[in-house]
């Protein structure tokens, strides 16, 4: 059993080994549930100064919060049928937790018996359908809502996590997927990346203007000595904001209202007046010329339109309408300024394509 030579084992043998190992894990979890039940009865968490049994388990045994919650839930249910099935390895721990949810929801025994024919998602769905929510539970769910948005230490990325009520979660999920459906499909992105883009897209739509759906007014600080030789490749800092790299810097210079400050160790040595990258009348003229739609070949977007420079300032580009094109938020923010791709200036004005090169990583993106 459990031979560590999968290349010489048949699929049937591997499947049998996996089944037996899963049963062993289930039996061990059955023992853990019994131990948690005893520890709960002894009020070990309170005795050791923890606020709850879950906190005690997390602190002592380096468990994931979901694992601790499931063990406590099974221990406190004290269901002989589930205990026996888990202890004998006849069901997985995940199945035990799902069935326990169904029992806690007050489902009839006939429903519980019939749940064995469902997969785990089906059992959880049954539990949700049978759960009774009174005003007290509803109020608790609403009071428990939260959203944390935490930047990394260098402020270059953000982490989000939280909890919403059922209806609010559905609203957010539908809004994100609706936004995803309006963006061009990229087979190279994961579903999680698509959701991230969709969330940013939803937020951007609430803010009117340019960059990412809004006009980002910023003061940018660039090292004077490095800027002279690297054209900002060393990165820059937006006052009151994060450190930014050349791609984001290019996007701000392309669309925002900015003031550029060159600095050396002694402080600011040169400051430009605040100016809008593309004057309003010229932007309106370009949008009208392009029919108020994204001109990237195959894209039919007419919302969150932005104007982009074919040739950037560093390469001698100007605000001349012939150097400007209308693109949607997705192609401007993600494809051009984050993935680093460039529009082929030789492509037809109403059917623009991107240069067939790998995303630029070595230098700043033209703005």
C-alpha positions, 0 to 999 in steps of 0.5 A, spaced: 500 500 500 502 507 498 508 505 494 512 511 492 513 508 485 507 511 481 510 510 474 510 503 475 503 502 478 496 502 474 491 507 475 486 502 479 492 501 484 493 508 484 486 510 485 485 504 490 491 507 494 488 514 494 481 511 497 485 508 502 489 514 504 483 518 504 479 513 509 485 513 514 485 521 514 478 521 515 479 516 521 484 521 524 480 527 523 474 523 527 479 522 533 481 529 532 473 531 533 473 527 539 479 530 542 476 537 541 470 535 544 473 533 550 477 539 550 471 544 549 468 540 555 474 542 559 474 549 557 481 549 556 481 555 552 478 559 557 483 556 562 489 558 558 486 565 557 484 565 550 477 568 548 475 562 544 476 555 543 477 557 536 483 562 538 486 556 542 486 551 537 489 556 532 494 559 537 497 552 539 496 547 533 497 552 527 491 550 524 487 554 518 481 558 521 476 554 517 479 547 519 479 549 526 471 552 525 470 545 522 473 541 527 469 545 533 462 544 529 463 537 528 465 536 536 459 540 538 454 537 534 455 531 537 452 527 532 453 519 533 451 517 526 456 522 523 461 520 528 461 513 526 461 514 519 467 519 520 471 514 525 470 508 520 473 512 514 466 511 510 465 519 509 470 524 508 471 530 513 468 535 508 462 530 507 461 530 515 461 538 515 456 538 509 451 533 512 452 537 519 450 543 516 444 540 513 442 537 520 443 544 523 439 547 518 433 543 520 432 539 514 428 533 515 431 526 515 429 524 509 432 530 506 439 528 509 438 521 507 437 523 500 443 528 501 448 522 500 446 522 492 449 529 492 456 532 491 458 536 496 456 543 493 449 540 492 449 538 500 451 545 501 446 548 497 441 543 500 443 546 507 442 553 504 435 552 502 433 549 508 436 554 513 431 558 517 434 565 518 430 570 523 431 577 524 436 575 529 441 571 524 439 577 519 442 582 523 448 578 526 450 577 518 449 584 517 453 587 523 458 582 521 460 585 514 467 588 513 472 589 508 479 590 509 484 593 504 491 593 506 497 595 502 504 591 502 510 594 505 512 598 499 505 600 497 506 596 490 500 591 491 494 591 495 490 585 499 483 585 499 479 580 504 472 581 507 465 578 508 458 580 506 451 579 507 448 574 502 445 579 498 450 584 498 455 578 496 451 576 490 450 583 488 458 584 488 459 578 484 454 579 479 457 586 478 464 583 477 462 578 472 458 583 468 464 587 468 468 581 466 463 580 460 464 587 457 472 586 457 475 582 451 477 575 453 484 573 454 485 566 454 492 567 458 489 570 464 486 566 470 479 566 473 482 570 479 485 575 475 479 576 471 475 577 477 481 582 479 480 586 473 472 586 473 473 589 480 477 594 478 473 596 472 467 596 476 470 601 481 473 605 475 466 606 472 463 610 478 469 615 477 469 619 471 474 622 467 481 618 464 486 614 468 482 607 470 475 611 469 478 617 473 482 623 472 488 622 477 491 628 479 498 627 482 505 630 483 510 625 481 517 625 484 523 622 479 530 622 481 533 627 477 540 623 476 537 617 474 531 620 470 536 623 465 539 616 463 533 611 464 527 615 462 524 614 469 525 606 469 528 607 476 520 608 478 517 614 481 513 616 487 506 619 487 506 624 492 501 621 498 501 615 494 505 609 492 512 607 489 510 606 481 514 603 476 515 605 468 508 602 466 504 606 471 508 612 470 506 612 463 499 611 464 499 617 469 503 621 464 498 619 458 491 621 462 492 624 468 493 631 471 500 631 473 506 636 476 513 633 475 518 634 480 525 632 479 529 631 485 536 629 488 539 628 495 538 635 496 531 636 495 527 638 489 531 641 483 525 642 478 518 642 478 513 643 472 507 646 472 501 642 473 498 640 466 493 635 463 496 631 458 491 631 453 487 638 453 480 637 453 478 640 446 483 635 443 481 629 447 473 631 444 476 631 437 479 625 437 473 621 440 469 624 435 473 622 429 474 615 432 466 614 433 466 614 440 469 607 440 475 603 442 479 602 435 483 596 437 481 591 432 475 586 434 473 591 440 466 594 440 467 597 447 464 604 447 464 605 454 470 608 459 474 610 453 480 613 454 485 617 449 492 614 448 499 617 445 501 612 439 508 615 440 510 617 447 513 624 449 520 621 450 520 619 443 518 626 441 510 624 441 505 630 441 498 632 442 497 632 435 490 628 433 494 624 428 498 621 434 492 620 438 487 614 438 481 612 442 481 606 446 477 602 452 479 602 459 481 594 458 486 596 452 489 602 455 490 600 463 491 593 462 494 591 455 498 597 454 500 600 460 500 594 465 502 588 460 507 593 456 504 592 449 504 598 444 499 599 438 502 598 431 502 605 428 502 602 421 495 599 423 489 602 420 486 608 424 479 604 425 482 597 426 488 598 430 493 592 432 498 591 437 506 589 435 507 582 435 512 582 441 513 580 448 510 585 453 515 590 454 519 589 461 526 592 460 524 600 459 518 605 460 512 604 456 510 610 451 505 614 453 
